[in-house]
């Protein structure tokens, strides 16, 4: 009976792999293009809101509130999104989430345009977009291996990181010019246009019925959303490798939070409040991220992912420490550039590790947990670091967290390198 089941499973997997191979280049190309149109619009809104609030308030507490608005709703929705991703048509779910967020954002932006200029309205826009991101990230990360052959996942993740970095290289310039010359409302116009193009590209993706049938078959018979969330948590934290991976990634990204979320305020307080300085701050980071994306996409396969992630975390820690040392702006920008190189390597290699290790029927839920312990951990960290930045010089936060991040990188490699393994069954 077991042999018969294995044969049936192998036949099913063979049909799925053949279905993916058939149109993978077209589907993956459309998917990556759509995702990066969404990224361009979302990043424009993100930079505009963050800079607008930093320039208006010069407050660590307000930066904390902005971070909470942009991150906390992701935590509230992402576990549910992981379940939806494991039992729904992922392409359609991505389209619905993006479309609804765009419509709501446009409505709130019109309120802002017609006279409601309270900063709380911008926080509301950030919160709505964060909810959308809470759905889009686990669904998108789970959809990519559904469209792409396993042997191409490293290159496609690297290519995605490279395109991300190039767009993020352009986005601060565009956001700075629009914010400085036209005002924040025109940023929302850019967002609506790019979302519309992205939705059109997603609509052109053809997901083979064989792939969808296996996704439904492996989603399990349990219909309760809470039960399926519990199943995802149990799967992740009962497995030793995934449990320690999530715990250590969470600790690492807590240490990343000050340099990620307070760099705008640090530049304003240390070097001046000109929009150009804020633009260069983002520009050098994304220039580094471009190099990191090129490095990932140049590899057919990364065999030892844990050491690669650990080295990138350690490099980030050294860069954060150096950013806090009193120095000319050019030297600060150099280390911002170095930290930019490391981050897409951490993100892409972690994505590949999960995509190659976790079964398809659990992937959405595992990615939702990964989203919480990486980007979603920022609001929790900023509840501490934000108010602290109003009483302690931000440079000390950068230096101390940089040292701690190097220690976590060593712990990450020491704990997980020997446990890196084949896919979980």
N, C-alpha and C positions, 0 to 999 in steps of 0.2 A: 504493500500500500504506500509506504514511504517512497520507494523507488518510483512508483507511478506518479506520485505527487511532484517529485523532483523533476521528472521528465516533462510533466505538464508545465511546471514553472519555467524550465529552460526553454521550452517551445514558446511560451508566452513572452519571455524576455527577448528571445530571438526575433519575434514578430515586432516587438516594440522597438528594438534596436534598428531593424530594417526600416520601420516607419520613420524613425528619427533621421536616419541616414539619407532618406529620399529627398527631403527638402530642407536639410538643416542649414545650408549656407544662406538661402533666401530668408528663412524664418529667423535665424539668428541675427542676420543683418538688419532686418526690420525691427526686431526686438531691441537691439542695441541702439539703433537710431532713435526709436521712440523713447527709450529710457533716458537718453541723453538730451533730447528735447525737453523732457520733463525736468531733468536736472538743471538745465540752463535757466528755465523759468523759476524754479524753486530757489536756486542759488541767488538769483537776482533779488528775489523778495527777501531772502534770508539776510544778505549783506545790507540791503537798504534799511530794513527794520533795525538791525543791530547797530549800524552806523548812525542812523537817525536818533536812536535812543541814547547812544554814547555821546553824541554831539550836543543833545539837548539837556542831558542830566549830569554827565560826568560822575555817575554813581555806581559803585559796585553792587549795591542792593538792586538798582534797576536792571543792571546787567544780569543779576541772578534771576530776576523776574522774567526777563526776556528768555533766558536759558530754560527756565521752567516751562514757559509757554511753548517753546519750540521743541521740548523734549518729553515733558511729563505725559502729555496725551498719548505719545507713542507707547509708553508702558501700559497705559490703561486699555489700549485696543489691540496691542500686538499679539497677546496670547490667543485672543479670539481669532485674529487674522490668520494665525498659524493653522488653526483648526479649519477655517474656511478654505485656506489654500490646499489642505490635504483632502478635501471632499468636494471641491468645486472646480469648474473650468477656470484655470488660473488666468488665462488671457482675459476672459470676460470679467472676472473679479477685479483685475487690474484696471480695466477700462471704466468700470462703474466707480471705483474708488477715486480715480483721477478726475473723472468728469464731475462728480459731486463736489469734490474739494474745489475745483476751478469755479463752479457756479457760486458756491458760498463765498469764496474769496472775492469774486467780482462784486457780489452784493454788498459785502462789508466795505470794500474799497470805494464803492459809489457813495456810501454813507460818509466816509472820510472826505471824499471829494466835495460833497455838498455841505461841508461845514463842521462835521463832528471830528475835531482835530485832537481829541484826547488821546494820550499815549496808550491808554487801556484798550482802545480800539485796535491799535497795531498788535498788541499782545493777543487780542482775540483772533486776528488774522493768523498770527503765528501758531496759536493753539489749534485752529481748524486745519491748517496745513500739516501740523504735527500728527494729527489723527490720520490724515491721508497717508503720510509717510509710514505710520505704524502698520498700515495695510500693505502699502506698495513694496516695502523692503523685503519682508519675508516671502511675499507672493512672487516678486520678481526674481529673487534668489532661488526659489524653488522651481520657477518656470524655466530658467536658463538650461538646467540639465535635462529638462523635458524636451527641449528643442535642439540640443547640441549633443553629438556623440561624446562619450566619456573621454576618449583619447584627445578631444579638442577642448576640454574644459579649461585646462591651464591657459592655453593661448587666448581663448575667448574671454576669460576673466581678466587676463592681462590687458587684452585689447580694450575691454570695457573701462578698466582703470586708466588706461592711456587716454582714451577719449574724454573720460571724466576730467582728467587733469588738464587737457588742452582747453576744454570748455571753461573749467574753473580759472584758467589763466586769462581767458577773455572776459569772463563774467565780472570780476571786480572792476575792470576798466570800464565796461559798459555801465555797470551799476553806479560807479563814481561819476561818470559823465552825465548820466541821466539824473541822478540825485542832485548833482551840483548845478546843472543847467536847467532842467525841466521840473524837478520836484519828484517826490516819492510816488505820486499817483501814477505816473507814466511807467513805473516799474511794474505795476499790476497789469497794465496793458500788454507789456511784453510777456508776462506770465500767461495771460489768457491765449495769446496767439501761439506760443510754443506748446501749450497744452493741447490746443486744437490740432496742431500738426502731429503731435505724438499719438493722439487718439486715432487719427486717420491711419497712421502707420501700424498701430496695433490691430486695427480692424482687418488689415491685409494679411495677417499671420494665419496660416492654416495649421491647426493642430490635428494630427491624424486621429481618427476615431479609435484605432487600436491603442494609442497612447492614453487617450481619455478613459477607455474601458478599463485598462489596467490600474489607472489612478483610482477609479471608483471601486474596483475590486479590492485593492489593497488598503482602502480607507478604513476598513473594519466595519463591523455590524453595529457598533455602539453609536447611538444617535444623539446622546446627550453631549452638548458642547462642553459642559464642565467636566464630564467624564473624560472626554478626549483631551482637554487641557491637562487634566491630571495624568492621563496616559503619556502625554508628551514630557511632562516634568519627571514622571517615574522613569521613562526610558532614558532621559538625559542624565539624571542624577543617580540612577542605579548602576550606570555603566562607569567604571572607574576612570577611564580616559576622558570621556566627555564631561564628567563631573569636575575633575581637576582643571580641564581646559576652560570651562565656563567660570569657575571660581577665580582662576589666575588672570584671565582676560578681564574680569570685572575689576579686580584690584589694579591692574595695569591702567585701565581707562579712567579709574578714579584719579590716578596720578597724572593722566593726560589732561584732565578737565581744566585746571587753571590756565595752562598755556593755550588750550583750544578756545576757551570761553572768555578769557580775560586779556588776550593779547591786544585786542582793539583798544581797551581802556588803558592798558600799559603803554601803548604807543602814544596815545593822546596825552597821558600824564607825563611821560618821559621826554618825548620828542616834539610834541606840538599837536594841534587839533586840525591841521589842514587835511582835506579829503584826500589829497594826493599821498600823504603819508599812510593813511589807512589803506589806500589802494595798493601801494607798494608792499605793505605788510601781507596782504592777501596774494599779491602777484608773485612774490618770491616763494611763498609756500606752494602755490600751484605750479610754479616752474619746477620746483623739486619733485612734486607729485608726478609731473610729466616724466621725469627721469625714472622714477620708481615704476610707473606704468610701462615704460619701454622695457625695463629690466624684466618684469614679469612676462610680458608678451613675447619676449625673445626666447623663452623656454618652452620646449615641447612638454616637459614634465618636470615637476619639482619633487624629487624623491624624499628629501628629508625636510618636511615642512616645519616641524617644531623648532629645529635650530635656526631656520630662516626667520621665523617669527620672533624668536628670542633675540637674535642679533639686531633686528630692526627695532625692537623695544629698547634695547640697550643704547643704540644710536640715538633714539628719540630722547632718552633720559639725559645723555651727555649734552645734546643740543639744548634741551630746556634749561639745564644748569647754566650753560654758557650764555643763554639769552638774558639771564638775570644779573649777570656781572655788568657793572657800569662800563659802557663802551660806546663808541660812535654808532650811529644808526646803521651804517653800512655793515659793521660787524654783526650787529643784531640781525640784520636781514640775511646774512650768510647762514647763520645758525637756524633761522626760520626756514631757509631753503633746504638745509640738511634734514630738518624734521619733516619737511614735505616729502623728501625722498622715501623716508621710512614708512609713512602712514599707509600709502596704497599697497606696499608690500605686506604690511601686517593685515590689512583688510582683505586683499585678494587671496593671499595664502590661506587665511582662515576660512574664507568662503570655499576655496577649492578643497580644503581638508574636510569640511562638513559635507560638501557635495559628493566627494569620493568615499566617504565613510558611512554616512547615514542612509538607511533605506528610503526609497522614494515616498512611501506612505507616511513617514515621520518627518520628512524634510522641512515642511512648512512650519511645524511646531518647534523643531530644533532651531530653525533660523529665527523664529520669533523670540526664543529665549536668548539666542546670541545677540539679537538686536537690543534686548533689554540690558544685557550685561556689558555691551560695548557703548553704542551711542546713547542708549536709554539710561545709562548710569549717571550721565552728566547732571541731570537736575538734582539727584540725591547728593552728589558731590558738591554742587554749587550752593545747596542749602547751607553748607559749611564754608566753602571758599568765597562765596559772594560777599556776605557780610564781613568776613575776615579781611577781605581786600580793602574795606573802608577804614580799618584800624592798623593793618600791617602792610608794609610796602610790598607791592606785587612781585618785585624782584626776588624777595625771600621765598614767596610761594613757588616761583619757578625753580629756584635753586634746590629747595628741599624736596619737592616732588620729583625733580630730575634725578637726584641721588636715589630716592626710594624706587623709582622706576627701573634703574639699573639693577638694583637688588631683586626686584620682581622678575626681571628678564632672566637672571641666573636661576631663580627658583623655578620658573616656567620650564626652562630647558632641563634642569636637573630632575624635575618630577615627571615630565612627559616624553622626553626624547626616546627613552627605552620602551615606552608603551605605544608609540606610533605603530599602527597596524593596518591590516587589510579591512575592507568594508565590514561593518557590523551586520550580522544576519538577524 
